[in-house]
């Protein structure tokens, strides 16, 4: 099972500790990635394939759906404005 957590930097250590505990107790293998909002936005804006784009295509949001949509909205708005400036 792959888990991706998009969060603020100050929460990373606590989340990592909790996930390591869960990982040790589970019988199913768990692979997790903890990234910041800024890192996720950069990944979505990149010209190459990466974790952020895979998360976008294959997502199942368990918590923070509204926040996730706000992140995507910001990225798409930036990309739209950037493309508009390039064509002007």
ABEGO torsion letter per residue (X at the ends): XBBBBBBBAAAAAAAAAAAAAAAAABABBBBBBBBBAAAAAAAAABABBBAAAAAAAABBBABGAAAAAAAAAAAAAAAAAAAAAAAX
